[in-house]
Amino acid sequence: MDVKEKEVMNRNIWKFGLYNFIDHIRITWMIRTLFLLWLGFNFTTMSIHESILALVIFLFEVPLGALADFIGKRKAIIISTGLHGIGFMLMGIMNAPMQYYFIAIIMGLAFSFFSGSDVALLYDTLKRVKREKEYKKIRGRINAIGNVGSVIGVFVGPALYLVNPRFGFLFTGITYLLGAIILLTMKEPYPYPHKFTLKRHWQQTIESLKFSFKHIQVRWIIFYFFVGHIIYELVFAFFQQPILTDVGVTVEFFGILFAAMMGIRAIGAYFADHIEKLLKENLTLLLILLSQAAIFWFLASGNLFVVVSFIGLLYFIYGFEDVILEDYINAHISSDKRATVLSVQSMFHNAMMVIIFMVVGRAIDLFSMGTTLRYISMALLLLTLVLFVFKKGLAVNGKA
């Protein structure tokens, strides 16, 4: 690699960081559930949307992940960014549940193009300049910077909601267009010389599926990804905002509260590498799931101090968990399969979430948030036990 090409690749890193910053200015993140309740939607309606979203991702993520391996990760993310922009703008003008269900299809396709491609684009860029060993450190720093964008979003979102609940979704669509402009100035780390054909496309998909489920350590991590991400899906989709308003936190204070949470998340991301080195792999992974079970349980307490404290713990874990897990799975996947295999991980997750969203949404409407949270906590403890008994078996057999 000559000096000029190396400079281009190094510019990719900070441009990716800038794109990640813009992508994290998600104005609607902290007010979406309240917005849907404002429209008159119930939790069953929300769960149908989330299940459709998960189903679309389940059906299209692996094929579109394979497509990203042929057309390039950068192009895949640009397509995703455009679809996200359209989806958020449509959310800003919708009025009926059927419109929300249609938007779920657009958002599912947007996520399918994106999933795995961002991780692969950054990792391949670092690999191109022989800096892949710095992945955890650089990814952690980029995520920390992204959290600054999130802080901006959590202040602007509630403020716009108080003016007009629709404004945040319209402005979010605009920010995605800015992200697309940044991506257009980046360069693919590796050339993609093969012409795209449907046959080669499906061969790539099938090969990566086989690799994912034959590689025993990758298979365990895929299942761990699923269990370890249930909490974020459910808390952000259903519980977080209503629980906070129930304990007395009004929308006017959401900006301050969630800015603090973003700060806690940034700390977790920044020190991800240090946390993993201190605790080592097994203890880190175990403590993540045990902490999540405790979070689900205590979010049902109805006490302001307890609820805010455990939401803070959730954001701290959220900050460093993905950085560590991404690095583990990257180490076992070749560059030509990485985007697809990472999509397989998400495909499995979303297949499971299709059912989980429907069950949890309906349970909230039939029973209560508190009862539902306690049952989820107990189920997560059981899954944690199963996971680590299996991992111990792998270690005994010399496969872990």
C-alpha positions in Angstrom: 0.0 0.0 0.0 1.4 3.4 -1.0 1.4 6.5 1.2 -1.5 8.1 -0.6 -3.8 5.1 -0.3 -2.9 4.8 3.4 -3.9 8.4 3.9 -7.2 7.7 2.2 -7.9 4.7 4.5 -7.0 6.7 7.6 -9.4 9.4 6.5 -12.0 6.7 6.3 -11.7 6.2 10.0 -12.5 9.7 11.0 -15.2 10.0 8.3 -16.8 6.9 9.7 -16.7 8.5 13.1 -18.4 11.6 11.7 -21.0 9.5 10.0 -21.5 7.6 13.3 -21.9 10.9 15.2 -24.6 12.1 12.7 -26.4 8.7 12.8 -26.6 8.9 16.6 -28.5 12.2 16.6 -31.7 10.3 16.9 -34.2 12.9 18.0 -37.1 10.5 18.3 -35.4 7.8 20.4 -36.5 9.1 23.8 -40.0 10.2 22.8 -41.2 7.5 20.3 -43.3 5.5 22.8 -45.0 8.6 24.1 -45.6 9.7 20.5 -47.3 6.5 19.7 -49.5 6.7 22.9 -50.3 10.3 21.9 -51.6 8.9 18.5 -53.8 6.5 20.5 -51.9 3.3 19.8 -51.8 0.6 22.5 -48.9 -1.7 23.3 -50.4 -4.5 21.1 -50.3 -2.1 18.1 -46.7 -1.3 19.0 -45.8 -5.0 19.3 -47.3 -5.7 15.8 -45.1 -3.0 14.3 -42.0 -4.4 16.1 -42.8 -7.9 15.0 -43.3 -6.9 11.4 -40.0 -5.0 11.6 -38.2 -8.1 13.1 -39.8 -10.4 10.5 -38.7 -8.2 7.5 -35.1 -8.2 9.0 -35.3 -11.9 9.5 -36.3 -12.5 5.8 -33.9 -9.9 4.2 -30.9 -9.4 6.4 -28.8 -12.3 5.3 -29.5 -11.9 1.5 -28.8 -8.1 1.8 -25.8 -8.8 3.9 -24.5 -11.0 1.1 -25.3 -8.3 -1.4 -23.1 -5.9 0.7 -20.2 -8.3 0.3 -20.5 -7.9 -3.5 -21.5 -4.3 -4.0 -19.4 -3.0 -1.1 -20.3 -2.1 2.5 -20.3 1.7 1.8 -23.0 1.4 -0.9 -25.1 -0.8 1.3 -25.0 1.8 4.2 -25.9 4.6 1.8 -29.0 2.7 0.6 -29.9 2.1 4.3 -29.5 5.7 5.1 -31.9 6.8 2.4 -34.5 4.3 3.5 -34.2 5.4 7.1 -34.7 9.0 6.1 -37.9 8.1 4.2 -39.2 6.0 7.0 -38.8 8.7 9.7 -40.4 11.3 7.5 -43.4 9.0 7.0 -43.7 8.4 10.7 -43.9 12.2 11.1 -47.1 12.4 9.1 -48.8 9.0 9.9 -52.1 8.8 11.8 -53.2 5.1 11.6 -51.8 1.8 12.8 -51.9 0.4 9.2 -49.5 3.2 8.1 -47.2 2.3 11.0 -47.2 -1.3 9.9 -46.1 -0.2 6.3 -43.3 1.9 7.8 -42.1 -1.2 9.6 -41.4 -2.8 6.2 -39.3 0.2 5.1 -37.4 0.4 8.3 -36.8 -3.4 8.2 -35.2 -3.1 4.7 -33.2 -0.1 5.9 -31.8 -2.1 8.8 -31.2 -5.1 6.7 -28.9 -3.1 4.3 -27.1 -1.6 7.3 -26.7 -4.6 9.7 -23.2 -5.9 9.8 -22.0 -3.5 7.0 -20.9 -0.7 9.4 -18.9 -3.1 11.6 -17.3 -4.7 8.5 -16.5 -1.4 6.9 -14.6 -0.1 9.9 -12.9 -3.4 10.6 -11.8 -3.8 7.0 -10.5 -0.3 6.9 -8.4 -1.0 10.0 -7.2 -4.3 8.5 -6.2 -2.6 5.3 -3.8 -0.4 7.2 -2.8 -3.2 9.5 -4.5 -1.7 12.6 -7.2 -4.4 13.2 -5.8 -5.0 16.7 -6.9 -1.5 17.6 -10.5 -2.3 16.7 -11.8 -2.4 20.3 -10.1 0.9 21.2 -11.1 2.8 18.0 -14.6 1.4 18.0 -15.0 2.4 21.6 -13.8 5.9 20.9 -16.1 6.2 17.9 -19.0 5.0 20.0 -18.2 7.5 22.7 -18.2 10.3 20.1 -21.5 8.9 18.8 -22.9 9.3 22.2 -22.3 13.0 22.0 -24.6 13.0 19.0 -27.1 11.1 21.1 -26.9 13.7 23.9 -27.8 16.4 21.3 -30.8 14.3 20.2 -32.1 13.7 23.7 -32.2 17.4 24.4 -33.7 18.4 21.0 -36.2 15.5 20.9 -38.3 16.3 24.0 -38.1 20.0 23.2 -39.6 19.4 19.7 -42.1 17.0 21.2 -43.5 19.7 23.4 -43.8 22.0 20.4 -45.3 19.4 18.1 -44.9 15.6 18.6 -44.4 15.1 14.8 -41.4 17.5 14.4 -38.7 15.2 15.8 -39.4 12.5 13.2 -39.3 14.9 10.3 -36.0 16.4 11.5 -34.5 12.9 12.0 -35.2 12.1 8.3 -33.1 15.2 7.4 -30.1 14.1 9.5 -29.9 10.8 7.7 -29.5 12.7 4.4 -26.4 14.4 6.0 -25.0 11.0 6.9 -25.4 9.9 3.3 -23.3 12.8 2.1 -20.4 11.8 4.4 -20.6 8.2 3.2 -20.3 9.3 -0.4 -16.9 10.7 0.3 -15.5 7.5 1.8 -13.7 4.7 -0.1 -14.2 0.9 0.1 -11.2 -0.7 1.8 -11.1 -3.6 -0.6 -12.1 -3.9 -4.3 -15.1 -5.9 -5.3 -14.1 -7.3 -8.7 -16.9 -9.9 -9.0 -20.0 -9.1 -11.0 -23.2 -9.7 -9.0 -25.2 -12.7 -10.1 -28.2 -14.2 -8.3 -26.4 -17.6 -8.2 -23.2 -16.2 -6.7 -25.3 -14.2 -4.3 -27.1 -17.2 -2.9 -24.0 -19.3 -2.8 -22.4 -16.6 -0.6 -25.5 -16.5 1.7 -25.6 -20.3 2.1 -21.9 -20.6 2.7 -22.0 -18.0 5.4 -25.0 -19.7 7.0 -23.2 -23.0 7.1 -20.1 -21.4 8.4 -22.0 -19.6 11.2 -23.7 -22.7 12.5 -20.8 -25.1 12.0 -18.3 -22.9 13.8 -19.2 -23.8 17.4 -17.7 -20.7 19.1 -19.4 -18.3 16.6 -22.7 -20.2 17.2 -22.4 -19.7 20.9 -21.7 -15.9 20.4 -24.7 -15.6 18.1 -27.0 -17.1 20.8 -25.3 -14.8 23.4 -26.0 -11.8 21.2 -29.7 -12.7 21.1 -30.0 -13.1 24.9 -27.8 -10.1 25.7 -29.8 -7.8 23.4 -33.4 -8.7 24.5 -33.2 -6.0 27.2 -32.5 -3.2 24.8 -35.2 -4.2 22.4 -37.9 -4.4 25.0 -36.9 -1.5 27.3 -36.5 1.0 24.4 -39.6 -0.2 22.5 -42.0 -0.5 25.5 -40.9 0.2 29.0 -38.4 3.1 29.4 -40.6 6.2 28.7 -43.9 5.0 30.4 -42.0 3.7 33.5 -40.2 7.1 33.9 -43.4 9.1 33.6 -45.1 6.7 36.0 -42.5 7.5 38.7 -42.9 11.2 38.2 -40.3 12.2 35.5 -42.0 14.5 33.0 -41.1 15.0 29.3 -39.6 18.5 30.2 -36.8 16.7 32.2 -36.2 13.9 29.6 -33.4 15.9 28.0 -31.4 16.3 31.2 -32.0 12.7 32.3 -31.1 11.1 29.0 -28.1 13.4 28.5 -26.8 12.0 31.7 -27.6 8.5 30.5 -25.7 9.1 27.3 -22.8 10.3 29.4 -22.9 7.0 31.3 -23.1 5.1 28.1 -20.1 7.0 26.7 -18.1 6.0 29.8 -18.9 2.4 29.2 -17.9 2.6 25.6 -14.7 4.5 26.3 -13.5 2.0 28.9 -14.7 -1.2 27.0 -11.2 -2.4 26.4 -10.1 -1.8 30.0 -13.2 -3.6 31.4 -12.6 -6.7 29.3 -8.9 -6.8 30.2 -9.8 -6.5 33.9 -12.6 -9.0 34.1 -11.6 -11.3 31.3 -14.0 -12.8 28.8 -16.1 -15.3 30.8 -16.7 -13.1 33.8 -17.5 -10.1 31.6 -20.1 -12.0 29.6 -21.7 -13.5 32.7 -21.9 -10.2 34.6 -23.6 -8.5 31.6 -26.5 -11.0 31.7 -26.8 -11.1 35.5 -27.0 -7.3 35.6 -29.6 -7.2 32.9 -31.8 -9.7 34.9 -31.5 -7.3 37.9 -32.4 -4.3 35.8 -35.6 -6.0 34.5 -36.6 -6.8 38.1 -35.9 -3.4 39.7 -37.5 -1.4 36.9 -40.8 -2.8 38.3 -40.1 -1.2 41.7 -42.1 2.0 41.2 -39.5 3.9 43.1 -38.0 7.0 41.3 -34.4 6.5 42.7 -34.3 2.8 42.0 -35.7 3.1 38.5 -33.3 5.9 37.5 -30.3 4.0 39.0 -31.0 0.8 37.2 -31.7 2.6 33.9 -28.2 4.2 34.4 -26.7 0.7 34.9 -28.5 -0.4 31.6 -26.8 2.5 29.7 -23.4 1.7 31.1 -23.7 -1.9 30.0 -25.1 -0.8 26.6 -21.9 1.3 26.1 -19.4 -1.5 26.2 -21.2 -4.7 25.4 -21.3 -4.4 21.6 -17.7 -3.3 21.3 -16.5 -6.4 23.1 -18.9 -8.8 21.3 -18.1 -7.4 17.9 -14.4 -7.9 18.5 -14.9 -11.5 19.5 -17.0 -12.5 16.5 -14.7 -10.5 14.1 -11.8 -12.6 15.1 -13.4 -15.8 13.8 -14.8 -14.5 10.5 -12.9 -13.8 7.2 -13.3 -10.5 5.5 -15.4 -11.9 2.6 -17.9 -13.4 4.9 -18.0 -10.9 7.8 -21.0 -8.7 6.8 -23.1 -11.8 6.0 -22.2 -13.7 9.1 -22.8 -10.7 11.3 -26.2 -10.5 9.6 -26.8 -14.2 10.4 -26.4 -13.2 14.1 -29.1 -10.5 13.7 -31.3 -12.8 11.6 -31.4 -15.3 14.4 -32.1 -12.5 16.9 -35.0 -11.1 14.9 -36.6 -14.5 14.3 -36.9 -14.9 18.0 -38.0 -11.3 18.6 -41.0 -11.7 16.2 -42.6 -13.9 18.9 -41.2 -12.1 21.9 -42.5 -8.7 20.8 -46.0 -10.1 20.4 -46.0 -11.9 23.7 -44.6 -9.0 25.7 -46.8 -6.3 24.1 -49.9 -8.3 24.7 -48.8 -9.1 28.2 -48.5 -5.4 29.1 -52.0 -4.7 27.8 -53.5 -7.8 29.6 -51.6 -7.6 32.9 -49.2 -4.8 33.9 -45.7 -3.5 33.2 -44.5 -4.6 36.6 -45.7 -8.2 36.3 -44.3 -8.5 32.8 -40.9 -7.1 33.8 -40.6 -9.6 36.7 -41.4 -12.6 34.5 -38.8 -11.4 31.9 -36.2 -11.1 34.6 -36.7 -14.7 35.7 -36.7 -16.0 32.1 -33.4 -14.2 31.5 -31.8 -15.8 34.5 -32.8 -19.2 33.2 -31.3 -18.4 29.7 -28.1 -17.3 31.4 -27.8 -20.6 33.2 -28.3 -22.6 30.0 -25.8 -20.5 28.1 -23.0 -20.8 30.6 -23.6 -24.5 31.3 -23.2 -25.0 27.6 -20.1 -22.8 27.5 -18.5 -24.8 30.4 -19.1 -27.9 28.4 -17.3 -26.4 25.4 -14.3 -25.6 27.6 -14.2 -29.1 29.0 -14.2 -30.5 25.4 -11.5 -28.0 24.4 -13.7 -26.2 21.9 -14.2 -22.8 23.7 
